[in-house]
Amino acid sequence: MPLYDFKCHACGHEFEELRPLGQKGQIKCLECGAKRASRVFKPSTVLVQVQHEPGSARLNRGRLRR
């Protein structure tokens, strides 16, 4: 089940909830109990791999190597 982000229209509280794919229906706010929460789309994290040139500085487990 994917983890979705929601925001309550009544109190503005943001929370996450595990929901089955394609499940429709009202979402209840965990803070105030109102059934007026909607899904919020947030950008995902992207991992970028960079190749370093020989002799350039690079980080290796928190230590700077040359």
N, C-alpha and C positions, 0 to 999 in steps of 0.2 A: 504494500500500500504506500502510495506517495504521501509526503508531508507537504501540506499546503499552508500558506500564510493567509490570515483573515484579518479584517478590520471591522469593528463594530460601528454602525452608523449612529447609535444612540450615545455612546460614551467615548468613542475614539480609541478604545483599547485594541492593540494588535496582538495576535496570538497565532500559534501553529496548531494544526490538527491533522492526524492521520485519517485519510478518507479513501475508500475504494475508488478505483478509476471510474469516472462517469457517473458517480453518485450525485443525484440532484436532491434538492430539499433545503429547508431552512437551516441555518447554522446558528446555534445558540452561543451568545457571548459568555466567555468564562468569567468575566469580571462582574457584569451587571445583570446577566441572565436574559437580556433582550434577544429576540429572534430576528435581529436586523443586521447581521454580520455578512459581509461579502468577501469574496476572494480578492487578494491583492497580488499583483504580479511583480516580482522583484528580479533583478538581473542575477544570473548565476555566476559563480566563481569560475574563472578560466585560468588554467595553468599553461604558461608559455615556456617552452624550452628554448634556451639561447645557447648557441655554440660560441665558445670563446677562442680567440686567436692565441697561438702559442706565445707565452711571455706576458700575456695580459693578466691583471689581477682578477681573482675570482674568490668567492666565499665557499668554504668547505666546512660544514658543520659548525658555523659560527666563527671560524678562524680565517683570516685573510692569508691567502697563499699567492706567491708570485712565481 
